[in-house]
């Protein structure tokens, strides 16, 4: 079974600084998708960024980018120019051939003004 | 609709009662997922539907849990004889298909069993 590990239960960053959230996963598949979701206190999960495993180029979405290392099974999220609105729980997720998303336990990000 | 809608938003029930949680997916989304999130924890997969069929219900914790979907639209998650350990937020998500992998989530139903 696939597993997703987020080793940082909590992280903090100063406003306007950069922070990197870590994620590793375990799989024997070669074709899969990886995601970062954000869950603010409102509870609604919001997709931040996705990465297809067959693409070597790292995905970017404005201030959010990933460092995808397929051989190392690592998928970290970098948030640049952090804003107060970035404060949330961040979940890394994996989707393989069985179609369900497997989530990590999450990293709580605090942004300090 | 514009987004995934779940009801009720909050439900408080007594141990032993049955509860039904409802999910209205985004119109046209064929895949629908249920997840459970205990306080301060990650998301635990329960079941997913492709159309009205449930190819994977491996995450349902016990036979007290069941789910159905009709008209390739609304889904209900039913918990019979609720226990205190069932207290959690139940999240529903939909996607255009199981192949795209991008899930759109509702705001969840918070269930508290006293």
Interface residues (C-beta under 8 A of the other chain):
Chain A: X33 X35 X37 X42 X43 X44 X45 X46 X47 X50 X91 X95 X98 X99 X100 X101 X102 X103 X104 X105 X106
Chain B: X31 X33 X35 X41 X42 X43 X45 X48 X50 X55 X56 X59 X89 X91 X93 X98 X99 X101 X102 X103 X104 X105 X106 X107 X108 X110
